[in-house]
């Protein structure tokens, strides 16, 4: 007998344990990518079960199907057009009402469904008992209680899902729960729709038209504009009866239905004592204690990510450098050898810089998100982040940007809308990362004093605020508004987190490595063919005339695209000294100008890769080009202002020892 | 004691009120996307007639924490200003 294939989709609200179930089912047979043409993550996997090959797709966690966000659009399109054999709707048993609202919306789409009543243990802790049979009867679909983190009920869930998929039975979608005046109009619309025929369930189309679904309106109008007209008329009538817009009335009644069902099947005996989760919530959102706890925690996280990262990075570095010499002599110093070497160097750079920091960062980000702490930080930091046109959730990626922009950009995926994600990654790429800190401290800090370095940091921060606000004004779309669920604290599921980290790392490497290798290769090509000098010369109108820098700095800035910490080393090599004070034409003015340019022009090629992953090629390119232009413009203005200050005798070079550089990837001989 | 309609932001900590309406935009000068905000709030359960309890607000004009339909939400101040609620108040 040939193996039978089934397609199963997991759908549900955010934070209901969907990914835990997904990871439990698929194990290591999964693939993380993006939905075609979208920047929404798509997780797919396969498993074998009772002679079936089952393709599982983890749909994004959403609260509704009213197509407000890209995630909602992706989910709706998948269910309507790809028609999975069965949808497993994962719900949080401890917040039944809100979850059932989404369930009812799914049922309106008349897909074969089973309900996974997850987090039964959490519900029990809250004193909630649920009558499973009762819920099954009301909804008309199988309901399976599960505790995904312990694997409880998953086998049975899969069994029932396969049964439903075979029978192709959908839920009792015809169940009437809207008021009479709405149901009457729905029936009339259904008649009209059935008259012309439509590829979607008529009742679903009728409800969605009343809710003012623009996409469906367009589609239906092509078949019969009369139906859309009728729906608009009905919608006006309903609005006149209720005094609220028709979509609002429909959602409200759907919510009421969800509430009725929830009340009917659950018995709540609230625990007498405050639960530990609640006390923890009160502490971590407290107006004083909350901030203290947050600062303490975030410093520890920052420290942990960068110590662990630094340690792994050093370890990998020393491994690579032990093979560097033999490999280099093996490849030879001919053009071919040097070009091959550049590819090797690119890979080494990718492995030793980005990965050691991205790995612990991903783990911690997932820990924060799954446990529920991230939403508390967002709650505490919202007002400050608002000043730069973002909301509280963006605080974490921006803060981590001070370590490394790459994981910080990847972390911006926690923002809900495309627009918020754009704004957050943009602000993040302006944050001076550790590599840029090397330049700020190594050049300005060392030669001009710490106060100048700090001034530059303050300047950077004000630029982030200013540009953030500008971008916020310039980008069309929703006003930034925090509407966020703060779900109960819970222990994160470590296995799921590690798997999520691993598969996202793979995905990132697929984008980043070709870019990094291509970058180092092309720079090496320029070098081998003696193009570096001419390029520096060609850039001199910018570097020399506009920025007032020695032309050689252009080369350093180009190399800086690969790795920012290389910039300073390059500069030393190019200027032929590590004592920058001894150089004519490279005084305090030039140092600050150079640092400002380094601080703002695009972080590095790995960050560009992260941008591509999170916001797509076009936007990534746009941000890159903007930042380069902005850095050059700002540098030129700074140069002129500083030159004036210099004339007034503001600067005094600090007497310091010669610079000694940390060992890093060597520049080719 | 009488019923008054106020923005959600005007409630004191611990006060419970009934949602009257969600104002998506500002009258005639309706900002683009205002309807999206209304839609989102409705989808999160803040429908007219729903009970909403304010727990507390974050310092420095931060968001407010509310309980709606058994779950805990954080709402930015700008959002909370646009939700009108009916509450029992003295004279």
Interface residues (C-beta under 8 A of the other chain):
Chain A: X63 X64 X66 X68 X95 X96 X97 X98 X101 X244 X245 X247 X248 X251 X252 X255 X256 X259 X281 X285 X287 X375 X378 X379 X380 X382 X383 X384 X386 X391 X392 X476 X477 X478 X479 X480 X481 X482 X483 X484 X485 X486 X487 X488
Chain B: X21 X22 X31 X32 X33 X36 X37 X38 X39 X40 X41 X42 X43 X44 X45 X47 X48 X49 X50 X56 X58 X59 X60 X61 X62 X63 X65 X69 X70 X71 X72 X73 X74 X75 X76 X77 X78 X79
